[in-house]
């Protein structure tokens, strides 16, 4: 029983050391992903353009279904 526990402890120690190696500098350099490359003002413009696309798509769908005339 003690031998099994010792082997499990060794396996756990090896696994945690592997994860510690992975959490190094590589993750901190790539944090933020695709949007991390943009400045704050570029992110704001991108968000506004995305919002306008959603509004335009909603207006097209409402006009196509005939529901847009009830707003005006």
CHARMM-style PDB file with segment names, atoms N, HN, CA, C and O in Angstrom:
ATOM      1  N   UNK     1       0.823  -1.198   0.000  1.00  0.00      PROA
ATOM      2  CA  UNK     1       0.000   0.000   0.000  1.00  0.00      PROA
ATOM      3  C   UNK     1       0.864   1.257   0.000  1.00  0.00      PROA
ATOM      4  O   UNK     1       0.603   2.193  -0.755  1.00  0.00      PROA
ATOM      5  N   UNK     2       1.892   1.278   0.847  1.00  0.00      PROA
ATOM      6  HN  UNK     2       2.104   0.517   1.460  1.00  0.00      PROA
ATOM      7  CA  UNK     2       2.774   2.441   0.908  1.00  0.00      PROA
ATOM      8  C   UNK     2       3.537   2.629  -0.398  1.00  0.00      PROA
ATOM      9  O   UNK     2       3.798   3.758  -0.812  1.00  0.00      PROA
ATOM     10  N   UNK     3       3.894   1.525  -1.044  1.00  0.00      PROA
ATOM     11  HN  UNK     3       3.681   0.608  -0.708  1.00  0.00      PROA
ATOM     12  CA  UNK     3       4.606   1.617  -2.311  1.00  0.00      PROA
ATOM     13  C   UNK     3       3.724   2.247  -3.391  1.00  0.00      PROA
ATOM     14  O   UNK     3       4.198   3.025  -4.218  1.00  0.00      PROA
ATOM     15  N   UNK     4       2.446   1.902  -3.370  1.00  0.00      PROA
ATOM     16  HN  UNK     4       2.061   1.270  -2.698  1.00  0.00      PROA
ATOM     17  CA  UNK     4       1.520   2.475  -4.339  1.00  0.00      PROA
ATOM     18  C   UNK     4       1.357   3.982  -4.121  1.00  0.00      PROA
ATOM     19  O   UNK     4       1.326   4.762  -5.073  1.00  0.00      PROA
ATOM     20  N   UNK     5       1.256   4.369  -2.859  1.00  0.00      PROA
ATOM     21  HN  UNK     5       1.282   3.735  -2.086  1.00  0.00      PROA
ATOM     22  CA  UNK     5       1.131   5.792  -2.554  1.00  0.00      PROA
ATOM     23  C   UNK     5       2.392   6.550  -2.959  1.00  0.00      PROA
ATOM     24  O   UNK     5       2.309   7.658  -3.488  1.00  0.00      PROA
ATOM     25  N   UNK     6       3.556   5.957  -2.711  1.00  0.00      PROA
ATOM     26  HN  UNK     6       3.624   5.056  -2.280  1.00  0.00      PROA
ATOM     27  CA  UNK     6       4.802   6.601  -3.110  1.00  0.00      PROA
ATOM     28  C   UNK     6       4.883   6.775  -4.626  1.00  0.00      PROA
ATOM     29  O   UNK     6       5.325   7.814  -5.118  1.00  0.00      PROA
ATOM     30  N   UNK     7       4.457   5.758  -5.354  1.00  0.00      PROA
ATOM     31  HN  UNK     7       4.099   4.914  -4.955  1.00  0.00      PROA
ATOM     32  CA  UNK     7       4.502   5.863  -6.814  1.00  0.00      PROA
ATOM     33  C   UNK     7       3.518   6.922  -7.318  1.00  0.00      PROA
ATOM     34  O   UNK     7       3.813   7.640  -8.274  1.00  0.00      PROA
ATOM     35  N   UNK     8       2.351   7.019  -6.677  1.00  0.00      PROA
ATOM     36  HN  UNK     8       2.111   6.436  -5.900  1.00  0.00      PROA
ATOM     37  CA  UNK     8       1.394   8.058  -7.054  1.00  0.00      PROA
ATOM     38  C   UNK     8       1.936   9.451  -6.756  1.00  0.00      PROA
ATOM     39  O   UNK     8       1.725  10.383  -7.532  1.00  0.00      PROA
ATOM     40  N   UNK     9       2.643   9.593  -5.617  1.00  0.00      PROA
ATOM     41  HN  UNK     9       2.815   8.836  -4.986  1.00  0.00      PROA
ATOM     42  CA  UNK     9       3.250  10.882  -5.286  1.00  0.00      PROA
ATOM     43  C   UNK     9       4.312  11.267  -6.316  1.00  0.00      PROA
ATOM     44  O   UNK     9       4.400  12.426  -6.722  1.00  0.00      PROA
ATOM     45  N   UNK    10       5.108  10.301  -6.729  1.00  0.00      PROA
ATOM     46  HN  UNK    10       5.037   9.359  -6.399  1.00  0.00      PROA
ATOM     47  CA  UNK    10       6.135  10.574  -7.732  1.00  0.00      PROA
ATOM     48  C   UNK    10       5.509  10.978  -9.063  1.00  0.00      PROA
ATOM     49  O   UNK    10       5.985  11.901  -9.724  1.00  0.00      PROA
ATOM     50  N   UNK    11       4.444  10.288  -9.452  1.00  0.00      PROA
ATOM     51  HN  UNK    11       4.057   9.539  -8.914  1.00  0.00      PROA
ATOM     52  CA  UNK    11       3.766  10.631 -10.701  1.00  0.00      PROA
ATOM     53  C   UNK    11       3.166  12.025 -10.619  1.00  0.00      PROA
ATOM     54  O   UNK    11       3.217  12.791 -11.582  1.00  0.00      PROA
ATOM     55  N   UNK    12       2.602  12.346  -9.471  1.00  0.00      PROA
ATOM     56  HN  UNK    12       2.561  11.724  -8.689  1.00  0.00      PROA
ATOM     57  CA  UNK    12       2.003  13.661  -9.296  1.00  0.00      PROA
ATOM     58  C   UNK    12       3.074  14.747  -9.333  1.00  0.00      PROA
ATOM     59  O   UNK    12       2.860  15.804  -9.925  1.00  0.00      PROA
ATOM     60  N   UNK    13       4.203  14.501  -8.718  1.00  0.00      PROA
ATOM     61  HN  UNK    13       4.376  13.642  -8.237  1.00  0.00      PROA
ATOM     62  CA  UNK    13       5.295  15.475  -8.713  1.00  0.00      PROA
ATOM     63  C   UNK    13       5.821  15.687 -10.127  1.00  0.00      PROA
ATOM     64  O   UNK    13       6.119  16.816 -10.517  1.00  0.00      PROA
ATOM     65  N   UNK    14       5.937  14.599 -10.904  1.00  0.00      PROA
ATOM     66  HN  UNK    14       5.696  13.681 -10.587  1.00  0.00      PROA
ATOM     67  CA  UNK    14       6.403  14.730 -12.286  1.00  0.00      PROA
ATOM     68  C   UNK    14       5.400  15.515 -13.130  1.00  0.00      PROA
ATOM     69  O   UNK    14       5.788  16.355 -13.943  1.00  0.00      PROA
ATOM     70  N   UNK    15       4.111  15.238 -12.934  1.00  0.00      PROA
ATOM     71  HN  UNK    15       3.796  14.556 -12.274  1.00  0.00      PROA
ATOM     72  CA  UNK    15       3.081  15.933 -13.709  1.00  0.00      PROA
ATOM     73  C   UNK    15       3.048  17.413 -13.361  1.00  0.00      PROA
ATOM     74  O   UNK    15       2.907  18.250 -14.253  1.00  0.00      PROA
ATOM     75  N   UNK    16       3.175  17.752 -12.083  1.00  0.00      PROA
ATOM     76  HN  UNK    16       3.289  17.072 -11.359  1.00  0.00      PROA
ATOM     77  CA  UNK    16       3.139  19.164 -11.703  1.00  0.00      PROA
ATOM     78  C   UNK    16       4.363  19.895 -12.214  1.00  0.00      PROA
ATOM     79  O   UNK    16       4.271  21.075 -12.553  1.00  0.00      PROA
ATOM     80  N   UNK    17       5.516  19.228 -12.281  1.00  0.00      PROA
ATOM     81  HN  UNK    17       5.591  18.270 -12.006  1.00  0.00      PROA
ATOM     82  CA  UNK    17       6.701  19.898 -12.814  1.00  0.00      PROA
ATOM     83  C   UNK    17       6.542  20.165 -14.316  1.00  0.00      PROA
ATOM     84  O   UNK    17       7.056  21.163 -14.822  1.00  0.00      PROA
ATOM     85  N   UNK    18       5.842  19.290 -15.024  1.00  0.00      PROA
ATOM     86  HN  UNK    18       5.425  18.479 -14.613  1.00  0.00      PROA
ATOM     87  CA  UNK    18       5.591  19.518 -16.450  1.00  0.00      PROA
ATOM     88  C   UNK    18       4.701  20.742 -16.629  1.00  0.00      PROA
ATOM     89  O   UNK    18       4.956  21.568 -17.506  1.00  0.00      PROA
ATOM     90  N   UNK    19       3.650  20.869 -15.799  1.00  0.00      PROA
ATOM     91  HN  UNK    19       3.443  20.198 -15.087  1.00  0.00      PROA
ATOM     92  CA  UNK    19       2.771  22.023 -15.897  1.00  0.00      PROA
ATOM     93  C   UNK    19       3.477  23.307 -15.489  1.00  0.00      PROA
ATOM     94  O   UNK    19       3.202  24.365 -16.055  1.00  0.00      PROA
ATOM     95  N   UNK    20       4.379  23.236 -14.520  1.00  0.00      PROA
ATOM     96  HN  UNK    20       4.603  22.376 -14.061  1.00  0.00      PROA
ATOM     97  CA  UNK    20       5.132  24.422 -14.124  1.00  0.00      PROA
ATOM     98  C   UNK    20       6.004  24.913 -15.272  1.00  0.00      PROA
ATOM     99  O   UNK    20       6.153  26.120 -15.463  1.00  0.00      PROA
ATOM    100  N   UNK    21       6.580  23.995 -16.037  1.00  0.00      PROA
ATOM    101  HN  UNK    21       6.460  23.014 -15.882  1.00  0.00      PROA
ATOM    102  CA  UNK    21       7.396  24.386 -17.179  1.00  0.00      PROA
ATOM    103  C   UNK    21       6.554  25.050 -18.251  1.00  0.00      PROA
ATOM    104  O   UNK    21       7.033  25.953 -18.938  1.00  0.00      PROA
ATOM    105  N   UNK    22       5.314  24.625 -18.409  1.00  0.00      PROA
ATOM    106  HN  UNK    22       4.924  23.892 -17.852  1.00  0.00      PROA
ATOM    107  CA  UNK    22       4.449  25.193 -19.444  1.00  0.00      PROA
ATOM    108  C   UNK    22       3.971  26.594 -19.106  1.00  0.00      PROA
ATOM    109  O   UNK    22       3.639  27.360 -20.011  1.00  0.00      PROA
ATOM    110  N   UNK    23       3.926  26.947 -17.836  1.00  0.00      PROA
ATOM    111  HN  UNK    23       4.196  26.325 -17.101  1.00  0.00      PROA
ATOM    112  CA  UNK    23       3.402  28.246 -17.414  1.00  0.00      PROA
ATOM    113  C   UNK    23       4.446  29.351 -17.476  1.00  0.00      PROA
ATOM    114  O   UNK    23       4.247  30.404 -16.868  1.00  0.00      PROA
ATOM    115  N   UNK    24       5.508  29.158 -18.161  1.00  0.00      PROA
ATOM    116  HN  UNK    24       5.670  28.303 -18.655  1.00  0.00      PROA
ATOM    117  CA  UNK    24       6.607  30.115 -18.197  1.00  0.00      PROA
ATOM    118  C   UNK    24       6.334  31.328 -19.052  1.00  0.00      PROA
ATOM    119  O   UNK    24       5.205  31.813 -19.134  1.00  0.00      PROA
ATOM    120  N   UNK    25       7.375  31.807 -19.681  1.00  0.00      PROA
ATOM    121  HN  UNK    25       8.292  31.413 -19.614  1.00  0.00      PROA
ATOM    122  CA  UNK    25       7.319  33.058 -20.447  1.00  0.00      PROA
ATOM    123  C   UNK    25       6.498  32.956 -21.711  1.00  0.00      PROA
ATOM    124  O   UNK    25       5.989  33.969 -22.192  1.00  0.00      PROA
ATOM    125  N   UNK    26       6.352  31.770 -22.263  1.00  0.00      PROA
ATOM    126  HN  UNK    26       6.765  30.947 -21.873  1.00  0.00      PROA
ATOM    127  CA  UNK    26       5.645  31.623 -23.532  1.00  0.00      PROA
ATOM    128  C   UNK    26       4.201  32.082 -23.436  1.00  0.00      PROA
ATOM    129  O   UNK    26       3.692  32.713 -24.362  1.00  0.00      PROA
ATOM    130  N   UNK    27       3.534  31.780 -22.337  1.00  0.00      PROA
ATOM    131  HN  UNK    27       3.948  31.268 -21.584  1.00  0.00      PROA
ATOM    132  CA  UNK    27       2.133  32.166 -22.195  1.00  0.00      PROA
ATOM    133  C   UNK    27       1.996  33.665 -21.957  1.00  0.00      PROA
ATOM    134  O   UNK    27       1.049  34.281 -22.448  1.00  0.00      PROA
ATOM    135  N   UNK    28       2.905  34.250 -21.228  1.00  0.00      PROA
ATOM    136  HN  UNK    28       3.674  33.750 -20.830  1.00  0.00      PROA
ATOM    137  CA  UNK    28       2.785  35.678 -20.943  1.00  0.00      PROA
ATOM    138  C   UNK    28       3.050  36.517 -22.184  1.00  0.00      PROA
ATOM    139  O   UNK    28       2.495  37.607 -22.315  1.00  0.00      PROA
ATOM    140  N   UNK    29       3.890  36.032 -23.101  1.00  0.00      PROA
ATOM    141  HN  UNK    29       4.342  35.146 -22.994  1.00  0.00      PROA
ATOM    142  CA  UNK    29       4.165  36.784 -24.307  1.00  0.00      PROA
ATOM    143  C   UNK    29       2.994  36.753 -25.273  1.00  0.00      PROA
ATOM    144  O   UNK    29       2.787  37.711 -26.018  1.00  0.00      PROA
ATOM    145  N   UNK    30       2.231  35.680 -25.277  1.00  0.00      PROA
ATOM    146  HN  UNK    30       2.399  34.902 -24.672  1.00  0.00      PROA
ATOM    147  CA  UNK    30       1.140  35.526 -26.228  1.00  0.00      PROA
ATOM    148  C   UNK    30      -0.223  35.825 -25.622  1.00  0.00      PROA
ATOM    149  O   UNK    30      -1.244  35.519 -26.238  1.00  0.00      PROA
ATOM    150  N   UNK    31      -0.266  36.406 -24.446  1.00  0.00      PROA
ATOM    151  HN  UNK    31       0.563  36.654 -23.945  1.00  0.00      PROA
ATOM    152  CA  UNK    31      -1.559  36.662 -23.821  1.00  0.00      PROA
ATOM    153  C   UNK    31      -2.314  37.725 -24.600  1.00  0.00      PROA
ATOM    154  O   UNK    31      -1.712  38.650 -25.146  1.00  0.00      PROA
ATOM    155  N   UNK    32      -3.609  37.595 -24.649  1.00  0.00      PROA
ATOM    156  HN  UNK    32      -4.098  36.844 -24.206  1.00  0.00      PROA
ATOM    157  CA  UNK    32      -4.436  38.537 -25.386  1.00  0.00      PROA
ATOM    158  C   UNK    32      -4.835  38.031 -26.749  1.00  0.00      PROA
ATOM    159  O   UNK    32      -5.828  38.494 -27.311  1.00  0.00      PROA
ATOM    160  N   UNK    33      -4.100  37.108 -27.286  1.00  0.00      PROA
ATOM    161  HN  UNK    33      -3.294  36.732 -26.830  1.00  0.00      PROA
ATOM    162  CA  UNK    33      -4.432  36.512 -28.565  1.00  0.00      PROA
ATOM    163  C   UNK    33      -4.471  37.527 -29.690  1.00  0.00      PROA
ATOM    164  O   UNK    33      -3.626  38.419 -29.765  1.00  0.00      PROA
ATOM    165  N   UNK    34      -5.450  37.388 -30.559  1.00  0.00      PROA
ATOM    166  HN  UNK    34      -6.137  36.663 -30.498  1.00  0.00      PROA
ATOM    167  CA  UNK    34      -5.575  38.245 -31.739  1.00  0.00      PROA
ATOM    168  C   UNK    34      -5.841  39.695 -31.357  1.00  0.00      PROA
ATOM    169  O   UNK    34      -5.269  40.605 -31.958  1.00  0.00      PROA
ATOM    170  N   UNK    35      -6.692  39.923 -30.378  1.00  0.00      PROA
ATOM    171  HN  UNK    35      -7.157  39.185 -29.889  1.00  0.00      PROA
ATOM    172  CA  UNK    35      -7.044  41.291 -29.998  1.00  0.00      PROA
ATOM    173  C   UNK    35      -5.951  41.970 -29.190  1.00  0.00      PROA
ATOM    174  O   UNK    35      -5.986  43.188 -29.015  1.00  0.00      PROA
ATOM    175  N   UNK    36      -4.984  41.212 -28.696  1.00  0.00      PROA
ATOM    176  HN  UNK    36      -4.956  40.223 -28.839  1.00  0.00      PROA
ATOM    177  CA  UNK    36      -3.895  41.803 -27.946  1.00  0.00      PROA
ATOM    178  C   UNK    36      -2.975  42.645 -28.798  1.00  0.00      PROA
ATOM    179  O   UNK    36      -2.190  43.433 -28.271  1.00  0.00      PROA
ATOM    180  N   UNK    37      -3.057  42.492 -30.112  1.00  0.00      PROA
ATOM    181  HN  UNK    37      -3.694  41.852 -30.540  1.00  0.00      PROA
ATOM    182  CA  UNK    37      -2.210  43.253 -31.020  1.00  0.00      PROA
ATOM    183  C   UNK    37      -2.723  44.680 -31.234  1.00  0.00      PROA
ATOM    184  O   UNK    37      -1.973  45.535 -31.704  1.00  0.00      PROA
ATOM    185  N   UNK    38      -3.977  44.947 -30.898  1.00  0.00      PROA
ATOM    186  HN  UNK    38      -4.586  44.252 -30.516  1.00  0.00      PROA
ATOM    187  CA  UNK    38      -4.583  46.250 -31.158  1.00  0.00      PROA
ATOM    188  C   UNK    38      -4.450  47.167 -29.955  1.00  0.00      PROA
ATOM    189  O   UNK    38      -4.383  46.713 -28.813  1.00  0.00      PROA
ATOM    190  N   UNK    39      -4.413  48.459 -30.229  1.00  0.00      PROA
ATOM    191  HN  UNK    39      -4.468  48.828 -31.157  1.00  0.00      PROA
ATOM    192  CA  UNK    39      -4.441  49.437 -29.141  1.00  0.00      PROA
ATOM    193  C   UNK    39      -5.887  49.604 -28.664  1.00  0.00      PROA
ATOM    194  O   UNK    39      -6.812  49.038 -29.248  1.00  0.00      PROA
ATOM    195  N   UNK    40      -6.066  50.380 -27.607  1.00  0.00      PROA
ATOM    196  HN  UNK    40      -5.314  50.840 -27.134  1.00  0.00      PROA
ATOM    197  CA  UNK    40      -7.404  50.567 -27.041  1.00  0.00      PROA
ATOM    198  C   UNK    40      -8.340  51.271 -28.025  1.00  0.00      PROA
ATOM    199  O   UNK    40      -9.512  50.911 -28.141  1.00  0.00      PROA
ATOM    200  N   UNK    41      -7.818  52.270 -28.728  1.00  0.00      PROA
ATOM    201  HN  UNK    41      -6.866  52.561 -28.634  1.00  0.00      PROA
ATOM    202  CA  UNK    41      -8.676  52.988 -29.678  1.00  0.00      PROA
ATOM    203  C   UNK    41      -9.046  52.103 -30.870  1.00  0.00      PROA
ATOM    204  O   UNK    41     -10.149  52.214 -31.405  1.00  0.00      PROA
ATOM    205  N   UNK    42      -8.137  51.232 -31.283  1.00  0.00      PROA
ATOM    206  HN  UNK    42      -7.241  51.142 -30.848  1.00  0.00      PROA
ATOM    207  CA  UNK    42      -8.451  50.312 -32.371  1.00  0.00      PROA
ATOM    208  C   UNK    42      -9.499  49.291 -31.939  1.00  0.00      PROA
ATOM    209  O   UNK    42     -10.356  48.901 -32.732  1.00  0.00      PROA
ATOM    210  N   UNK    43      -9.430  48.863 -30.689  1.00  0.00      PROA
ATOM    211  HN  UNK    43      -8.734  49.180 -30.045  1.00  0.00      PROA
ATOM    212  CA  UNK    43     -10.438  47.930 -30.171  1.00  0.00      PROA
ATOM    213  C   UNK    43     -11.810  48.600 -30.106  1.00  0.00      PROA
ATOM    214  O   UNK    43     -12.828  47.967 -30.388  1.00  0.00      PROA
ATOM    215  N   UNK    44     -11.835  49.880 -29.734  1.00  0.00      PROA
ATOM    216  HN  UNK    44     -11.009  50.394 -29.505  1.00  0.00      PROA
ATOM    217  CA  UNK    44     -13.101  50.616 -29.686  1.00  0.00      PROA
ATOM    218  C   UNK    44     -13.706  50.744 -31.075  1.00  0.00      PROA
ATOM    219  O   UNK    44     -14.905  50.529 -31.253  1.00  0.00      PROA
ATOM    220  N   UNK    45     -12.896  51.088 -32.050  1.00  0.00      PROA
ATOM    221  HN  UNK    45     -11.922  51.262 -31.905  1.00  0.00      PROA
ATOM    222  CA  UNK    45     -13.393  51.204 -33.424  1.00  0.00      PROA
ATOM    223  C   UNK    45     -13.893  49.861 -33.928  1.00  0.00      PROA
ATOM    224  O   UNK    45     -14.933  49.789 -34.582  1.00  0.00      PROA
ATOM    225  N   UNK    46     -13.160  48.802 -33.629  1.00  0.00      PROA
ATOM    226  HN  UNK    46     -12.315  48.860 -33.098  1.00  0.00      PROA
ATOM    227  CA  UNK    46     -13.586  47.468 -34.037  1.00  0.00      PROA
ATOM    228  C   UNK    46     -14.917  47.094 -33.385  1.00  0.00      PROA
ATOM    229  O   UNK    46     -15.780  46.507 -34.037  1.00  0.00      PROA
ATOM    230  N   UNK    47     -15.088  47.425 -32.116  1.00  0.00      PROA
ATOM    231  HN  UNK    47     -14.386  47.902 -31.586  1.00  0.00      PROA
ATOM    232  CA  UNK    47     -16.346  47.132 -31.428  1.00  0.00      PROA
ATOM    233  C   UNK    47     -17.499  47.932 -32.026  1.00  0.00      PROA
ATOM    234  O   UNK    47     -18.601  47.408 -32.187  1.00  0.00      PROA
ATOM    235  N   UNK    48     -17.251  49.195 -32.354  1.00  0.00      PROA
ATOM    236  HN  UNK    48     -16.356  49.621 -32.224  1.00  0.00      PROA
ATOM    237  CA  UNK    48     -18.302  50.017 -32.970  1.00  0.00      PROA
ATOM    238  C   UNK    48     -18.685  49.492 -34.349  1.00  0.00      PROA
ATOM    239  O   UNK    48     -19.867  49.450 -34.689  1.00  0.00      PROA
ATOM    240  N   UNK    49     -17.704  49.093 -35.138  1.00  0.00      PROA
ATOM    241  HN  UNK    49     -16.744  49.127 -34.861  1.00  0.00      PROA
ATOM    242  CA  UNK    49     -18.012  48.530 -36.452  1.00  0.00      PROA
ATOM    243  C   UNK    49     -18.803  47.227 -36.338  1.00  0.00      PROA
ATOM    244  O   UNK    49     -19.714  46.975 -37.127  1.00  0.00      PROA
ATOM    245  N   UNK    50     -18.453  46.413 -35.361  1.00  0.00      PROA
ATOM    246  HN  UNK    50     -17.714  46.618 -34.720  1.00  0.00      PROA
ATOM    247  CA  UNK    50     -19.201  45.174 -35.143  1.00  0.00      PROA
ATOM    248  C   UNK    50     -20.637  45.474 -34.721  1.00  0.00      PROA
ATOM    249  O   UNK    50     -21.570  44.811 -35.174  1.00  0.00      PROA
ATOM    250  N   UNK    51     -20.818  46.475 -33.853  1.00  0.00      PROA
ATOM    251  HN  UNK    51     -20.060  47.014 -33.485  1.00  0.00      PROA
ATOM    252  CA  UNK    51     -22.151  46.872 -33.423  1.00  0.00      PROA
ATOM    253  C   UNK    51     -22.975  47.384 -34.609  1.00  0.00      PROA
ATOM    254  O   UNK    51     -24.151  47.043 -34.741  1.00  0.00      PROA
ATOM    255  N   UNK    52     -22.365  48.193 -35.462  1.00  0.00      PROA
ATOM    256  HN  UNK    52     -21.410  48.469 -35.355  1.00  0.00      PROA
ATOM    257  CA  UNK    52     -23.079  48.705 -36.628  1.00  0.00      PROA
ATOM    258  C   UNK    52     -23.448  47.590 -37.596  1.00  0.00      PROA
ATOM    259  O   UNK    52     -24.504  47.642 -38.226  1.00  0.00      PROA
ATOM    260  N   UNK    53     -22.596  46.588 -37.718  1.00  0.00      PROA
ATOM    261  HN  UNK    53     -21.738  46.545 -37.206  1.00  0.00      PROA
ATOM    262  CA  UNK    53     -22.932  45.432 -38.555  1.00  0.00      PROA
ATOM    263  C   UNK    53     -24.143  44.684 -38.016  1.00  0.00      PROA
ATOM    264  O   UNK    53     -25.007  44.257 -38.782  1.00  0.00      PROA
ATOM    265  N   UNK    54     -24.204  44.526 -36.700  1.00  0.00      PROA
ATOM    266  HN  UNK    54     -23.502  44.872 -36.078  1.00  0.00      PROA
ATOM    267  CA  UNK    54     -25.341  43.831 -36.091  1.00  0.00      PROA
ATOM    268  C   UNK    54     -26.619  44.636 -36.281  1.00  0.00      PROA
ATOM    269  O   UNK    54     -27.671  44.072 -36.581  1.00  0.00      PROA
ATOM    270  N   UNK    55     -26.534  45.963 -36.107  1.00  0.00      PROA
ATOM    271  HN  UNK    55     -25.679  46.421 -35.863  1.00  0.00      PROA
ATOM    272  CA  UNK    55     -27.717  46.815 -36.291  1.00  0.00      PROA
ATOM    273  C   UNK    55     -28.178  46.770 -37.748  1.00  0.00      PROA
ATOM    274  O   UNK    55     -29.375  46.669 -38.018  1.00  0.00      PROA
ATOM    275  N   UNK    56     -27.245  46.845 -38.675  1.00  0.00      PROA
ATOM    276  HN  UNK    56     -26.273  46.927 -38.457  1.00  0.00      PROA
ATOM    277  CA  UNK    56     -27.610  46.798 -40.097  1.00  0.00      PROA
ATOM    278  C   UNK    56     -28.235  45.460 -40.452  1.00  0.00      PROA
ATOM    279  O   UNK    56     -29.219  45.417 -41.190  1.00  0.00      PROA
ATOM    280  N   UNK    57     -27.687  44.375 -39.943  1.00  0.00      PROA
ATOM    281  HN  UNK    57     -26.887  44.410 -39.344  1.00  0.00      PROA
ATOM    282  CA  UNK    57     -28.257  43.044 -40.208  1.00  0.00      PROA
ATOM    283  C   UNK    57     -29.662  42.932 -39.610  1.00  0.00      PROA
ATOM    284  O   UNK    57     -30.555  42.346 -40.221  1.00  0.00      PROA
ATOM    285  N   UNK    58     -29.854  43.492 -38.421  1.00  0.00      PROA
ATOM    286  HN  UNK    58     -29.128  43.969 -37.924  1.00  0.00      PROA
ATOM    287  CA  UNK    58     -31.185  43.451 -37.810  1.00  0.00      PROA
ATOM    288  C   UNK    58     -32.183  44.250 -38.636  1.00  0.00      PROA
ATOM    289  O   UNK    58     -33.323  43.819 -38.809  1.00  0.00      PROA
ATOM    290  N   UNK    59     -31.772  45.410 -39.150  1.00  0.00      PROA
ATOM    291  HN  UNK    59     -30.846  45.760 -39.010  1.00  0.00      PROA
ATOM    292  CA  UNK    59     -32.664  46.213 -39.996  1.00  0.00      PROA
ATOM    293  C   UNK    59     -33.013  45.486 -41.284  1.00  0.00      PROA
ATOM    294  O   UNK    59     -34.157  45.542 -41.735  1.00  0.00      PROA
ATOM    295  N   UNK    60     -32.048  44.808 -41.878  1.00  0.00      PROA
ATOM    296  HN  UNK    60     -31.118  44.763 -41.512  1.00  0.00      PROA
ATOM    297  CA  UNK    60     -32.318  44.048 -43.097  1.00  0.00      PROA
ATOM    298  C   UNK    60     -33.307  42.930 -42.824  1.00  0.00      PROA
ATOM    299  O   UNK    60     -34.231  42.706 -43.606  1.00  0.00      PROA
ATOM    300  N   UNK    61     -33.113  42.231 -41.718  1.00  0.00      PROA
ATOM    301  HN  UNK    61     -32.363  42.414 -41.083  1.00  0.00      PROA
ATOM    302  CA  UNK    61     -34.029  41.134 -41.380  1.00  0.00      PROA
ATOM    303  C   UNK    61     -35.425  41.672 -41.091  1.00  0.00      PROA
ATOM    304  O   UNK    61     -36.414  41.081 -41.522  1.00  0.00      PROA
ATOM    305  N   UNK    62     -35.519  42.794 -40.362  1.00  0.00      PROA
ATOM    306  HN  UNK    62     -34.716  43.275 -40.011  1.00  0.00      PROA
ATOM    307  CA  UNK    62     -36.834  43.392 -40.083  1.00  0.00      PROA
ATOM    308  C   UNK    62     -37.518  43.875 -41.356  1.00  0.00      PROA
ATOM    309  O   UNK    62     -38.729  43.710 -41.505  1.00  0.00      PROA
ATOM    310  N   UNK    63     -36.760  44.468 -42.274  1.00  0.00      PROA
ATOM    311  HN  UNK    63     -35.777  44.601 -42.153  1.00  0.00      PROA
ATOM    312  CA  UNK    63     -37.351  44.924 -43.535  1.00  0.00      PROA
ATOM    313  C   UNK    63     -37.791  43.739 -44.380  1.00  0.00      PROA
ATOM    314  O   UNK    63     -38.823  43.793 -45.048  1.00  0.00      PROA
ATOM    315  N   UNK    64     -37.023  42.693 -44.350  1.00  0.00      PROA
ATOM    316  HN  UNK    64     -36.184  42.648 -43.808  1.00  0.00      PROA
ATOM    317  CA  UNK    64     -37.338  41.501 -45.148  1.00  0.00      PROA
ATOM    318  C   UNK    64     -38.607  40.818 -44.634  1.00  0.00      PROA
ATOM    319  O   UNK    64     -39.398  40.301 -45.423  1.00  0.00      PROA
ATOM    320  N   UNK    65     -38.797  40.814 -43.327  1.00  0.00      PROA
ATOM    321  HN  UNK    65     -38.154  41.234 -42.686  1.00  0.00      PROA
ATOM    322  CA  UNK    65     -39.990  40.202 -42.755  1.00  0.00      PROA
ATOM    323  C   UNK    65     -41.185  41.137 -42.706  1.00  0.00      PROA
ATOM    324  O   UNK    65     -42.292  40.711 -42.377  1.00  0.00      PROA
ATOM    325  N   UNK    66     -40.975  42.423 -43.034  1.00  0.00      PROA
ATOM    326  HN  UNK    66     -40.076  42.769 -43.301  1.00  0.00      PROA
ATOM    327  CA  UNK    66     -42.071  43.371 -43.034  1.00  0.00      PROA
ATOM    328  C   UNK    66     -42.354  43.986 -41.692  1.00  0.00      PROA
ATOM    329  O   UNK    66     -43.383  44.644 -41.539  1.00  0.00      PROA
ATOM    330  N   UNK    67     -41.507  43.810 -40.723  1.00  0.00      PROA
ATOM    331  HN  UNK    67     -40.671  43.275 -40.847  1.00  0.00      PROA
ATOM    332  CA  UNK    67     -41.709  44.352 -39.385  1.00  0.00      PROA
ATOM    333  C   UNK    67     -41.107  45.732 -39.205  1.00  0.00      PROA
ATOM    334  O   UNK    67     -41.367  46.385 -38.194  1.00  0.00      PROA
ATOM    335  N   UNK    68     -40.308  46.194 -40.162  1.00  0.00      PROA
ATOM    336  HN  UNK    68     -40.097  45.664 -40.983  1.00  0.00      PROA
ATOM    337  CA  UNK    68     -39.635  47.480 -40.027  1.00  0.00      PROA
ATOM    338  C   UNK    68     -40.596  48.647 -40.163  1.00  0.00      PROA
ATOM    339  O   UNK    68     -40.343  49.713 -39.601  1.00  0.00      PROA
ATOM    340  N   UNK    69     -41.682  48.478 -40.887  1.00  0.00      PROA
ATOM    341  HN  UNK    69     -41.888  47.612 -41.343  1.00  0.00      PROA
ATOM    342  CA  UNK    69     -42.630  49.581 -41.087  1.00  0.00      PROA
ATOM    343  C   UNK    69     -43.384  49.933 -39.823  1.00  0.00      PROA
ATOM    344  O   UNK    69     -43.926  51.034 -39.724  1.00  0.00      PROA
ATOM    345  N   UNK    70     -43.436  49.038 -38.857  1.00  0.00      PROA
ATOM    346  HN  UNK    70     -42.995  48.144 -38.937  1.00  0.00      PROA
ATOM    347  CA  UNK    70     -44.155  49.339 -37.623  1.00  0.00      PROA
ATOM    348  C   UNK    70     -43.373  50.310 -36.738  1.00  0.00      PROA
ATOM    349  O   UNK    70     -43.960  50.928 -35.850  1.00  0.00      PROA
ATOM    350  N   UNK    71     -42.077  50.457 -36.956  1.00  0.00      PROA
ATOM    351  HN  UNK    71     -41.601  49.954 -37.678  1.00  0.00      PROA
ATOM    352  CA  UNK    71     -41.262  51.391 -36.173  1.00  0.00      PROA
ATOM    353  C   UNK    71     -41.401  52.816 -36.703  1.00  0.00      PROA
ATOM    354  O   UNK    71     -41.212  53.771 -35.951  1.00  0.00      PROA
ATOM    355  N   UNK    72     -41.722  52.970 -37.966  1.00  0.00      PROA
ATOM    356  HN  UNK    72     -41.875  52.194 -38.577  1.00  0.00      PROA
ATOM    357  CA  UNK    72     -41.760  54.310 -38.569  1.00  0.00      PROA
ATOM    358  C   UNK    72     -43.147  54.666 -38.891  1.00  0.00      PROA
ATOM    359  OT1 UNK    72     -43.401  55.754 -39.407  1.00  0.00      PROA
TER     360      UNK     72
END
